[in-house]
Amino acid sequence: MNAWRRLALVALPVIVGAPARADPAGAPRVLLLFSISKSENRNQVQYAVRVDDACQPTSGTPVFAYWRMFEKGPAVTEPLLAHEMDAYGVASQAPVRTPEGAGVRLILRAVRSRPIVVEAFRNAAGECEAVATVSIQGTPAHLYNVYAKLRWPFGVEYLLLQGWSLEGTRVIKEKVEAP
């Protein structure tokens, strides 16, 4: 597991109020998937998945997004507002079969042409882990961040998709220009 993901798994329970490792049986756990950062400030939209005791996505709509308000403090979160859904909301999510068991096919409203497959599983150390796989530069990669360079006064100049290669040895990046 890379250092970024380890840090996220340790910090996320504090961030979103999820229980730490001593989860009561049956209580869903929350695992960080990826974030969207932007050029105007340090705040991020973070995407996470709820998993059960078997480290599988919960039924219904397990993937959700929220604001991590770094401008207000390291552990401050806020929900997405209705007018932010077009930019950051989930268009759809549906269960899929993955090599690890169950997963979720996720479509974000702003980038409907890039489906994301979320896989949650128990890693070699016995801990729950999740990855979000998307095509970056035409190759599957584990997405960890999308950087949005905003255009003044409104709009997006470009998106920078950033992910780890599937074997975890290199970062893959792709700049997507706004139309």
Summary of the structure (lengths in Angstrom):
residues: 179
radius of gyration: 15.8
end to end distance: 36.1
largest distance: 49.1
contacts: 496
relative contact order: 0.15
helix: 13%
strand: 52%
